Amino acid sequence: MRVERTNWRNNPKPLLDGRLAIAVGDVHGCAEHLEAMFQALAKDVARLKSDQTTCVLLGDLVDRGPCSLDCLGLALNGLAAFARGKPVEDVVLLGNHDEWLQKALDGSLNDQDVRVWVSNGGDVTFTSLGIPTLTDAAELSAAIQAKLPAEIAGLLSRMPYSHRIGDLLFVHAGIDPRRSLEDQTPHAQLWIRDAFLYAEDWPFEVLVVHGHTIDPPLDPPEIHPHRVGIDTGAFATGVLTAVEFLGSKLRFVTVDSR
């Protein structure tokens, strides 16, 4: 794995509390990439010597890539497990792919969910759990409940939709500019695209840091007036991207297996 860091750039929403805030884009079963990213970020935590560190995984840990269960295990322990005693707050957000797994655990998965899930790479997750691809929602849910470790099930049950640090808002897909910040729906935060991505009149003070919509790996990634997207399609491109915010500056970190 090759690790690269961009030069520091201007952070349009400076953090005033001395915190290092990190976001990691969609992992989608690429456990080797996530482990290498955590190793790289742990070095940054040690070098930058911030007062505190928060690391946010932006969701979609599962599906499409080969090692969904391993990704969930890495997320469970987080960056803190790699940071050698440095204080790290780990936050794991819910993505739309993770929600299907969550539904299987709480019994709300239906047959339509299963069809959409399988067509979007869910069968690879089932293989990583050691279960066959089942089309009946009740049977699939029972198989997943029997195979998924209790600690992982607990992690999935408590994943939030968003996390805010100052004027940085971390969320999987984005937010709906037609609704207030307090009135965002779960569906928008997990699935929204065009209304958020191409918003012209942005009504909020926050800069949204998100995944969900794949952008090709660019050098450097784009910073839009209202958002920073860091899903570089690791399962397809071999590139997993993170962004680090420290005071008035930011930079991108990539792990590249190409």
Residue pairs with C-beta under 8 A, 6 or more apart in sequence:
1 32
1 33
1 36
1 255
1 256
1 257
2 255
2 256
2 257
3 36
3 40
3 253
3 254
3 255
3 256
4 253
4 254
4 256
5 44
5 251
5 252
5 253
5 254
6 219
6 220
6 221
6 251
6 252
6 253
7 220
7 251
8 249
8 250
8 251
9 220
9 223
9 249
9 250
9 251
10 248
10 249
10 250
11 245
11 246
11 247
11 248
11 249
11 250
12 207
12 223
12 225
13 166
13 167
13 168
13 206
13 207
13 245
14 166
14 247
14 248
15 21
15 165
15 166
15 168
15 245
15 246
15 247
16 166
16 247
17 51
17 52
17 166
18 50
18 51
18 52
18 247
19 50
19 51
19 52
19 53
19 54
19 165
19 246
20 44
20 45
20 48
20 50
20 52
20 53
20 54
20 244
20 245
20 246
21 53
21 54
21 56
21 165
21 168
21 244
21 245
21 246
22 41
22 44
22 53
22 54
22 55
22 56
22 79
22 242
22 243
22 244
22 245
23 55
23 56
23 57
23 58
23 170
23 209
23 230
23 242
23 243
24 34
24 37
24 41
24 55
24 56
24 57
24 58
24 230
24 240
24 241
24 242
25 58
25 211
25 230
25 231
25 232
25 234
25 240
25 241
25 242
26 58
26 59
26 60
26 95
26 211
26 212
26 214
26 231
26 233
26 234
27 33
27 34
27 57
27 60
27 61
27 65
27 71
27 234
27 240
28 60
28 61
28 62
28 63
28 64
28 65
28 97
28 121
28 233
28 234
28 235
29 61
29 62
29 63
29 64
29 65
29 66
29 67
29 68
29 71
29 121
29 124
29 125
29 128
29 235
30 65
30 66
30 67
30 71
30 234
30 235
30 240
31 65
31 67
31 70
31 71
31 74
32 67
32 257
33 234
33 238
33 240
33 255
33 257
34 71
34 74
34 75
34 240
35 74
36 240
36 255
37 240
37 242
37 253
37 255
38 74
38 78
38 79
38 81
38 82
39 82
40 253
40 255
41 55
41 79
41 82
41 242
41 244
41 253
42 79
42 82
42 83
42 84
42 86
44 244
44 253
45 53
45 79
45 83
45 86
45 88
46 83
46 84
46 86
48 246
50 246
52 87
52 89
53 79
53 83
53 86
53 87
53 88
53 89
54 88
54 89
54 90
54 91
54 163
54 165
55 78
55 79
55 80
55 88
55 89
55 90
55 91
56 91
56 92
56 93
56 163
56 170
56 209
57 75
57 78
57 90
57 91
57 92
57 93
58 93
58 95
58 170
58 171
58 172
58 209
58 210
58 211
58 212
58 230
58 231
59 92
59 93
59 94
59 95
59 96
59 97
59 98
59 159
59 172
59 190
59 211
59 212
60 95
60 96
60 97
60 98
60 172
60 211
60 212
60 231
61 68
61 71
61 72
61 75
61 92
61 95
61 97
61 98
62 68
62 71
62 72
62 97
62 98
62 101
62 122
62 125
63 97
63 100
63 117
63 120
63 121
63 122
63 124
63 125
64 97
64 120
64 121
64 124
64 235
64 236
65 71
65 121
65 124
65 234
65 235
66 124
66 127
66 128
67 128
68 124
68 125
68 128
68 129
69 125
69 128
69 129
69 148
69 152
70 128
72 152
72 155
72 156
73 152
75 90
75 92
75 155
76 151
76 152
76 155
78 88
78 90
78 92
79 88
79 90
80 86
80 87
80 88
80 89
80 90
91 160
91 163
91 170
92 155
92 159
93 159
93 160
93 161
93 162
93 163
93 170
93 171
93 172
94 102
94 159
94 160
94 161
94 172
94 190
95 172
95 173
95 190
95 211
95 212
96 172
96 173
96 190
96 191
96 212
97 117
97 120
97 121
97 122
98 156
98 159
99 190
100 109
100 113
100 116
100 117
100 122
101 125
101 144
101 148
101 156
102 156
102 157
102 159
103 109
103 113
103 141
104 137
104 140
104 141
104 144
104 145
105 141
105 144
105 145
105 148
105 153
105 156
105 157
106 157
107 141
109 137
109 140
109 141
110 137
111 135
111 136
111 137
113 137
114 122
114 134
114 135
114 136
114 137
114 140
115 135
118 133
118 135
121 235
122 133
123 133
126 132
126 133
126 134
126 140
126 143
126 144
127 133
129 143
129 144
129 147
129 148
130 147
131 140
131 143
131 144
131 147
132 143
134 140
134 143
145 153
148 156
161 171
161 172
161 184
161 186
161 189
161 190
162 169
162 170
162 171
162 175
162 184
162 189
163 169
163 170
163 171
164 170
164 206
165 245
167 205
167 206
167 207
168 206
168 207
168 209
168 245
169 175
169 181
169 204
169 206
169 207
169 208
169 209
170 208
170 209
170 210
171 189
171 208
171 209
171 210
172 189
172 190
172 210
172 211
172 212
173 188
173 189
173 190
173 191
173 192
173 193
173 196
173 210
173 211
173 212
173 213
174 188
174 189
174 192
174 193
174 196
174 197
174 208
174 210
174 212
174 227
175 181
175 184
175 188
175 189
175 192
175 196
175 204
175 208
176 184
176 185
176 188
176 192
176 195
176 196
177 195
177 196
177 199
177 201
177 202
177 203
177 204
178 195
179 185
179 188
181 204
181 206
188 196
190 212
191 212
193 212
193 213
196 208
196 227
197 213
197 227
197 229
199 226
202 225
202 226
204 226
207 226
207 227
207 228
208 226
208 227
208 228
209 227
209 228
209 230
209 243
210 227
210 228
210 229
210 230
210 231
211 229
211 230
211 231
212 229
212 231
213 229
213 231
214 231
214 232
214 233
214 236
215 221
215 222
215 229
215 231
215 232
216 232
216 233
216 237
217 232
217 237
217 239
217 241
217 254
217 256
220 252
221 228
221 229
221 230
221 232
221 241
221 243
221 252
222 228
222 229
223 250
228 243
228 250
230 241
230 242
230 243
230 252
231 241
232 239
232 240
232 241
232 254
233 239
234 240
237 258
238 256
238 257
238 258
239 254
239 255
239 256
239 257
239 258
240 254
240 255
241 252
241 253
241 254
242 252
242 253
242 254
243 250
243 251
243 252
243 253
244 250
244 251
244 252
244 253
